Amino acid sequence: MYLDAAKKQEIFGKYGKSNTDTGSSEAQIALFSYRISHLTEHMKLNRKDYSTERALTMLVGKRRRLLDYLKAKDITRYRAIIKELGLRK
């Protein structure tokens, strides 16, 4: 599997407050971004995989909603995570 427990711990440790911080917005956004990049690569090779396309669209929507929430709550954290992950907007 492309996303094992060690990789999740690494993502949560880098973007969250600790390795076990799975609930913070930054950690969730970083995890979604990693999954989105993986699914995007899959879609480049498998154009007709519509179930993966739908899952990718739903993940992008979840990440967008989390980013909107973070923007409304704390604009400095929003700007920091956008800059760290290299996301637009």
C-alpha positions, 0 to 999 in steps of 0.5 A: 500500500502506498500509505502505511502507518510510518508515512502517516506518522511522518506527515503528522509529525511534520505538519501536526503538533506531534506524531499522534496529532491526527485531528489538526486541520494542518495535518489533515490537509497535508494528508489529503494533499499527499493522497491527492498527488498519489491519485493524480499520478494514478489518473494519468496512467488510468484515464478511464478509472472513474471510481478513482476520479470520483474519489479524487474529486471528493478528496479535493472538496474535503481539502478545500472545505478544511482550507476554508475553515482554517482561513476563517479561523486563523489566517496565519495558519492558513497562509503557512500551510498553503506556503508549506504545501505549495498550494495555490490560492 
